[in-house]
């Protein structure tokens, strides 16, 4: 889990709306609201990506994406565990035939 946001969500939305609606460059808006240009750029990019996902009716929701990520990570760990167990079984199997 990431660190908590320093700015409220409403502030973020308003800053992104300034970028989208005013036609001013991100750097100029960032200076006017006193935040880092990179921060505002990331917020605007996330907003564009969210709009693109919302426009696609077949896109996954945030919770579905988070679950998919968790399941991929769990699957990768299980593959590693399975490989270790397979090697251990191969190592100990010849001892049982003696």
SULMOHU-V431996 format. One line per field, one symbol per residue. ss: DSSP state (@ for helix, = for strand, . for the rest). burial: I if it has 24 or more other ideal C-beta (glycine too) atoms within 12 Angstrom, else O. A space follows every 10 residues. Layout:
# SULMOHU-V431996
ss = ???
burial = ???
This chain:
# SULMOHU-V431996
ss = ........@@ @@@@@@@@@@ @@...@@@@@ @@@...@@@@ @@@@@@@@@@ @@@@@..... .@@@@@@@@@ @@@@@@@@@@ @@@@@@@@@@ @@@@@@..
burial = OOOOOOOOOO OIOOIIOIIO OOOOOIOOII OOIOIOOOII OOIIOOIOOO OOOOOOOOOO OOOOOOOOOO OOOOOOOOOO OOOOOOOOOO OOOOOOOO
